[in-house]
Structures are given as C-alpha cells and as structure tokens.
Amino acid sequence: MELKNKFILDACCGGRMLWFNKKHPNTIYIDNRIAEKGHIDHRPNHEVQPDRVMDFTKLEFEDNSFKLVVFDPPHLKTLGKNSRFAKTYGSLNAETWQYDLAKGFKECWRVLDDYGVLIFKWNEEEISSETVLSLFIEKPLFGHTTGSKSRTKWFCFIKIPIANGGTNFTKSSADDFPTESLISVKRQSADSQNSPHDTLKAKEEANFS
Ligand SMILES: C[S@@+](CC[C@H](N)C(=O)[O-])C[C@H]1O[C@@H](n2cnc3c(N)ncnc32)[C@H](O)[C@@H]1O
C-alpha cells in the first residue's frame, strides 16, 4: 500500500474522539468496521469512517512503516453487540481477546519504525493494565492515569533497534514469554473438548511466532 506522507497510524480509530484534528494529514486511520452518523442515538455525530477497513491483527503494511502508532482497542468483553457502549467503542471477543490484543500489539510493533513511538490506551473497567501488558512483547517506558474514575491508562513505548541495545524488555523467544494469562488460555483451550484445535494454534502463533 502506498503511504506517501502518512507516517502516523491509528490502528483502531473508531470515532477519532481522541484526536484534536480528526483528519490529520499525516495519519492513516484504520478500523475493522464502518458506522454512519446516527448509528448511536446518544452521539448523533459519532461515525466510524476509517481510511481503510483493516484488522489490527493483520495489518497490511510493511515492517517499520510508521513513526507513531496509536493503539486504543476495545477494553470490554462482556457487552452485548447492540449496547451503546459496544457501538461506540467496539467490544472484545470474549473467547479470543487475549490472542487479539497480543497479536494486535505485535502487529503495531512490527509496522512501527526504529525509534518510533507507540501510544497504548487502556481502560481497566474489566481487565487490569497488568494483565493486558503481560500479553505484549514489550514493556512501556512510562504511563499516566486519566478519567473520572482513574481507570483510563495511557502508556508510551519506544522501539529501540537491537543495534543500539534493543528495547530493554524485548522477548526474543517463545520460552521468554509464556505469560500467566496466556498459559491459562492454553490450559482452558486444551481442557475444553469443544475448543477447536485451530483456536489454540492461533493463540500460540500470535505469541510465539
Ligand atoms: C476504544 S475504540 C477507539 C476509540 C478511538 N480511539 C476514538 O478516539 O474514538 C476501539 C475501536 O477498535 C475497533 N476495533 C476492534 N477490533 C478491531 C480490530 N481487530 N481491528 C481494527 N479495529 C478494531 C472498534 O471497531 C472500535 O472502533
């Protein structure tokens, strides 16, 4: 895909509510859905109009394409699809959310350039920051808490190339990265007779490939 002057990626832009300039000329906005104005009654101007419909677990960009990546995925897994909140912010798949977030972060990291910055936003209503960060292949430099209930966290990551020492916490092999939560997912999948084999395989690939 030709990116020209697009060196910023919003990997799940939703309604672009966090942007001061919702049409920033150097940014490519993606989301896995389109929603027209009027799709939610309480926010008549809310719309989801990504530049490209794309899945953050399968980004269609070359490695090292962006200087800044914004990753603000859904954070709730217990919502009905038609709830206002799900329509506004999307929702996590209750079965695959660990895989999806792990793979999403890994993809964001892949398309981030050396010395590029990744901003990750998370709300701890249902899942703690500790849990979600344990799914990622890197650790943040620092973070900050916002929101009326102090549940919204912002984290800053930088991609330091190996030639310059690498990012401190880069995990280099599968053995370095069997997080508790993912072990638990694998156990649940392995224990469940109904779990399809390929779901387990996909989770393993997200982490260990
Ligand atoms: C928390 S909202 C983003 C809000 C946005 N930052 C804003 O300022 O309005 C999360 C968005 O992620 C999108 N999303 C969920 N799964 C996705 C996926 N696999 N790939 C791309 N976007 C996804 C949802 O459709 C939703 O719009």
The ligand as a Gaussian input file, in Angstrom:
#p B3LYP/6-31G(d) Opt

LIG

0 1
 C      -11.907000       2.198000      22.048000
 S      -12.457000       2.311000      20.388000
 C      -11.366000       3.514000      19.697000
 C      -11.784000       4.899000      20.057000
 C      -10.975000       5.950000      19.324000
 N       -9.592000       5.950000      19.749000
 C      -11.556000       7.320000      19.458000
 O      -10.776000       8.269000      19.704000
 O      -12.768000       7.498000      19.260000
 C      -11.845000       0.814000      19.701000
 C      -12.080000       0.634000      18.203000
 O      -11.386000      -0.561000      17.812000
 C      -12.086000      -1.113000      16.737000
 N      -11.644000      -2.496000      16.590000
 C      -11.990000      -3.581000      17.318000
 N      -11.348000      -4.670000      16.899000
 C      -10.559000      -4.270000      15.871000
 C       -9.665000      -4.951000      15.014000
 N       -9.428000      -6.267000      15.152000
 N       -9.037000      -4.251000      14.062000
 C       -9.264000      -2.915000      13.911000
 N      -10.108000      -2.210000      14.703000
 C      -10.751000      -2.890000      15.672000
 C      -13.532000      -0.953000      17.107000
 O      -14.356000      -1.023000      15.968000
 C      -13.528000       0.415000      17.769000
 O      -13.914000       1.417000      16.860000

